[in-house]
Amino acid sequence: MLEVIMLAKAAGINLSETDISDWNKVLFNLQPHGKTSMLQDIEAGRKTEVEVFGGKVVRLGRQYGLPTPVNQTLLQIINVMEREMA
């Protein structure tokens, strides 16, 4: 999330760490046994939407010359998982 905030600032989009705090309130109230759609896709052997989200963050990082190591790592891990499912 911090990488997205950093990119938003570079792009002139009004996001801040307050938005992360607000989103954490939502996340902390989710049911612990729930699963994200991406996890459900992996478990079902389907291609995920990682390129739409993580891929975009990584591409924007390159565009703005900003590091996105967390998103880059997660993108690589999930891409490997997807290839191994095929």
Residue frames as a rotation matrix with the C-alpha (Angstrom) as fourth column:
MET 1
0.567 0.824 0.000 0.00
0.824 -0.567 0.000 0.00
0.000 0.000 -1.000 0.00
LEU 2
0.385 -0.492 -0.781 2.86
0.189 -0.786 0.588 2.37
-0.903 -0.375 -0.209 0.74
GLU 3
-0.687 -0.627 0.367 4.21
0.459 0.017 0.888 1.82
-0.563 0.779 0.276 -2.76
VAL 4
-0.094 0.751 0.653 0.83
0.958 -0.110 0.265 2.80
0.271 0.651 -0.709 -4.22
ILE 5
0.735 0.315 -0.601 0.72
0.541 -0.807 0.238 5.93
-0.410 -0.500 -0.763 -2.04
MET 6
-0.155 -0.900 -0.406 4.20
0.189 -0.431 0.882 6.88
-0.970 0.059 0.237 -3.27
LEU 7
-0.731 -0.074 0.679 3.13
0.668 0.125 0.733 6.38
-0.139 0.989 -0.042 -6.91
ALA 8
0.338 0.931 0.140 -0.09
0.937 -0.347 0.049 8.31
0.094 0.115 -0.989 -6.37
LYS 9
0.487 -0.229 -0.843 1.87
0.289 -0.869 0.403 11.30
-0.824 -0.439 -0.357 -5.08
ALA 10
-0.614 -0.790 0.004 4.12
0.215 -0.163 0.963 11.16
-0.760 0.592 0.270 -8.15
ALA 11
-0.640 0.450 0.623 1.04
0.743 0.157 0.650 11.06
0.195 0.879 -0.435 -10.40
GLY 12
-0.905 0.275 0.324 -0.70
-0.306 -0.951 -0.047 13.91
0.295 -0.142 0.945 -8.57
ILE 13
-0.015 0.899 -0.438 -3.40
0.097 0.437 0.894 11.65
0.995 -0.029 -0.094 -7.13
ASN 14
-0.166 0.029 0.986 -4.68
-0.821 -0.557 -0.122 12.51
0.546 -0.830 0.116 -3.68
LEU 15
0.698 0.247 -0.672 -3.91
0.172 0.853 0.492 9.41
0.695 -0.459 0.553 -1.61
SER 16
-0.008 -0.706 0.708 -2.13
-0.790 -0.429 -0.438 9.38
0.613 -0.563 -0.555 1.72
GLU 17
-0.843 -0.363 -0.396 -1.23
-0.040 0.778 -0.627 7.13
0.536 -0.513 -0.670 4.62
THR 18
-0.607 0.731 0.311 -4.59
-0.639 -0.216 -0.738 8.12
-0.473 -0.647 0.599 6.13
ASP 19
0.223 0.673 -0.705 -6.20
-0.941 0.338 0.026 6.13
0.256 0.658 0.708 3.33
ILE 20
-0.422 -0.433 -0.796 -4.20
-0.187 0.901 -0.392 3.10
0.887 -0.016 -0.461 4.47
SER 21
-0.981 0.074 0.180 -5.41
-0.175 0.064 -0.982 3.60
-0.084 -0.995 -0.050 8.04
ASP 22
-0.178 0.980 -0.091 -9.00
-0.912 -0.199 -0.359 3.86
-0.370 0.019 0.929 6.81
TRP 23
0.189 0.207 -0.960 -8.62
-0.722 0.692 0.007 0.70
0.666 0.691 0.281 4.70
ASN 24
-0.784 -0.531 -0.321 -7.05
-0.158 0.671 -0.725 -1.18
0.600 -0.518 -0.610 7.62
LYS 25
-0.626 0.644 0.439 -10.23
-0.650 -0.120 -0.750 -0.56
-0.430 -0.756 0.494 9.62
VAL 26
0.400 0.755 -0.520 -12.15
-0.915 0.357 -0.185 -2.42
0.046 0.550 0.834 6.92
LEU 27
-0.050 -0.512 -0.858 -9.58
-0.468 0.771 -0.433 -5.22
0.883 0.379 -0.278 6.68
PHE 28
-0.904 -0.376 0.204 -9.48
-0.331 0.312 -0.890 -5.81
0.271 -0.872 -0.407 10.43
ASN 29
-0.316 0.869 0.382 -13.24
-0.740 0.026 -0.673 -6.38
-0.594 -0.495 0.634 10.44
LEU 30
0.034 0.280 -0.959 -13.24
-0.855 0.505 0.117 -9.09
0.517 0.817 0.257 7.77
GLN 31
0.882 0.323 0.345 -13.96
-0.452 0.786 0.421 -12.66
-0.135 -0.527 0.839 8.77
PRO 32
0.029 -0.977 0.212 -10.71
-0.783 0.109 0.613 -14.54
-0.622 -0.184 -0.762 9.49
HIS 33
-0.163 -0.068 0.984 -11.77
0.251 0.962 0.108 -17.56
-0.954 0.264 -0.140 7.41
GLY 34
0.826 0.498 -0.264 -12.47
-0.073 -0.369 -0.926 -15.44
-0.559 0.785 -0.269 4.32
LYS 35
-0.093 -0.844 0.528 -10.29
0.702 0.320 0.636 -15.71
-0.706 0.430 0.563 1.23
THR 36
-0.212 -0.062 -0.975 -9.31
-0.463 -0.873 0.156 -13.09
-0.861 0.484 0.156 -1.31
SER 37
0.825 0.532 -0.189 -10.38
-0.382 0.281 -0.880 -13.60
-0.415 0.799 0.435 -4.91
MET 38
0.229 -0.821 -0.523 -6.73
-0.893 0.037 -0.448 -14.07
0.387 0.570 -0.725 -5.86
LEU 39
-0.648 -0.418 0.636 -6.31
-0.677 0.699 -0.230 -16.91
-0.348 -0.580 -0.736 -3.35
GLN 40
0.251 0.824 0.508 -9.54
-0.279 0.565 -0.777 -18.46
-0.927 0.054 0.371 -4.59
ASP 41
0.754 -0.040 -0.656 -8.19
-0.657 -0.006 -0.754 -18.28
0.026 0.999 -0.031 -8.16
ILE 42
-0.317 -0.944 -0.096 -4.91
-0.911 0.331 -0.246 -19.95
0.264 0.010 -0.964 -7.15
GLU 43
-0.525 0.148 0.838 -6.73
-0.481 0.760 -0.436 -22.72
-0.702 -0.632 -0.328 -5.27
ALA 44
0.523 0.813 0.255 -9.03
-0.154 0.384 -0.910 -23.32
-0.838 0.437 0.326 -8.26
GLY 45
-0.182 -0.703 0.688 -6.12
0.654 0.435 0.618 -23.35
-0.734 0.563 0.380 -10.73
ARG 46
0.712 0.490 0.503 -7.30
0.702 -0.492 -0.515 -20.18
-0.005 0.720 -0.694 -12.48
LYS 47
-0.362 -0.763 0.536 -5.20
0.729 -0.590 -0.346 -17.28
0.580 0.266 0.770 -13.71
THR 48
-0.004 0.297 -0.955 -5.27
0.880 -0.453 -0.145 -14.41
-0.476 -0.841 -0.259 -11.22
GLU 49
0.823 0.314 0.472 -5.67
0.492 -0.810 -0.319 -10.68
0.282 0.495 -0.822 -11.75
VAL 50
0.396 -0.739 -0.545 -2.13
0.650 -0.194 0.735 -10.04
-0.649 -0.645 0.403 -10.46
GLU 51
-0.495 -0.595 0.633 -1.08
0.869 -0.342 0.358 -8.39
0.003 0.728 0.686 -13.73
VAL 52
0.263 0.691 0.673 -3.95
0.592 -0.667 0.453 -5.91
0.762 0.279 -0.584 -13.47
PHE 53
0.986 0.169 0.002 -2.98
0.092 -0.547 0.832 -4.80
0.141 -0.820 -0.555 -9.96
GLY 54
0.534 -0.841 -0.081 0.62
0.258 0.071 0.963 -5.70
-0.805 -0.536 0.256 -9.12
GLY 55
-0.045 -0.540 0.840 1.74
0.979 0.143 0.145 -5.48
-0.198 0.829 0.522 -12.72
LYS 56
0.567 0.334 0.753 0.35
0.534 -0.845 -0.026 -1.98
0.628 0.417 -0.658 -13.05
VAL 57
0.958 -0.260 -0.124 2.09
-0.032 -0.523 0.852 -0.86
-0.286 -0.812 -0.509 -9.85
VAL 58
0.176 -0.950 0.259 5.41
0.561 0.313 0.767 -2.22
-0.809 0.010 0.588 -11.14
ARG 59
0.007 -0.133 0.991 4.96
0.976 -0.215 -0.035 -0.55
0.217 0.968 0.128 -14.54
LEU 60
0.838 0.326 0.438 4.07
0.237 -0.940 0.245 2.78
0.492 -0.101 -0.865 -12.91
GLY 61
0.735 -0.647 -0.202 7.12
0.179 -0.103 0.979 2.45
-0.654 -0.756 0.040 -10.68
ARG 62
-0.147 -0.789 0.597 9.30
0.884 0.166 0.437 2.14
-0.444 0.592 0.673 -13.76
GLN 63
0.302 0.354 0.885 7.49
0.791 -0.611 -0.026 5.06
0.532 0.708 -0.464 -15.43
TYR 64
0.909 0.132 0.395 8.05
-0.079 -0.876 0.476 7.36
0.409 -0.464 -0.786 -12.45
GLY 65
-0.014 -0.998 -0.064 11.48
-0.162 0.066 -0.985 5.98
0.987 -0.004 -0.162 -11.55
LEU 66
0.035 0.123 0.992 10.26
-0.986 -0.159 0.054 4.78
0.164 -0.980 0.116 -8.14
PRO 67
-0.864 -0.423 -0.274 11.08
-0.377 0.903 -0.205 1.43
0.335 -0.074 -0.939 -6.54
THR 68
0.247 0.948 0.201 8.25
-0.943 0.187 0.275 -1.07
0.223 -0.257 0.940 -6.01
PRO 69
-0.684 -0.691 -0.233 10.07
-0.637 0.722 -0.272 -4.05
0.356 -0.038 -0.934 -4.46
VAL 70
-0.594 0.521 0.613 7.08
-0.332 0.535 -0.777 -5.46
-0.733 -0.665 -0.145 -2.58
ASN 71
0.496 0.834 -0.242 4.80
-0.549 0.085 -0.832 -5.46
-0.673 0.545 0.500 -5.61
GLN 72
0.108 -0.551 -0.828 7.62
-0.938 0.219 -0.268 -6.74
0.329 0.805 -0.493 -7.83
THR 73
-0.849 -0.468 0.247 8.26
-0.529 0.769 -0.359 -9.67
-0.022 -0.435 -0.900 -5.48
LEU 74
-0.270 0.833 0.483 4.58
-0.242 0.427 -0.872 -10.57
-0.932 -0.352 0.086 -5.11
LEU 75
0.513 0.413 -0.752 4.10
-0.798 -0.094 -0.596 -10.31
-0.317 0.906 0.281 -8.87
GLN 76
-0.300 -0.727 -0.617 7.00
-0.855 0.493 -0.164 -12.70
0.424 0.478 -0.769 -9.47
ILE 77
-0.851 0.000 0.525 5.81
-0.346 0.752 -0.561 -15.20
-0.395 -0.659 -0.640 -6.83
ILE 78
0.081 0.977 0.195 2.26
-0.298 0.211 -0.931 -15.30
-0.951 0.018 0.308 -8.16
ASN 79
0.383 -0.021 -0.924 3.46
-0.924 -0.025 -0.382 -15.53
-0.015 0.999 -0.029 -11.77
VAL 80
-0.716 -0.668 -0.203 5.55
-0.651 0.744 -0.152 -18.59
0.253 0.023 -0.967 -10.80
MET 81
-0.612 0.563 0.556 2.54
-0.188 0.580 -0.793 -20.13
-0.768 -0.590 -0.249 -9.03
GLU 82
0.412 0.813 -0.412 0.42
-0.597 -0.101 -0.796 -19.58
-0.689 0.573 0.443 -12.13
ARG 83
0.022 -0.495 -0.869 3.03
-0.955 0.247 -0.165 -21.15
0.296 0.833 -0.467 -14.43
GLU 84
-0.893 -0.401 0.205 3.29
-0.449 0.828 -0.335 -24.18
-0.036 -0.392 -0.919 -12.16
MET 85
-0.199 0.907 0.372 -0.48
-0.307 0.303 -0.902 -24.67
-0.931 -0.294 0.218 -12.32
ALA 86
0.310 0.364 -0.878 -0.48
-0.906 -0.167 -0.389 -24.78
-0.288 0.916 0.277 -16.13
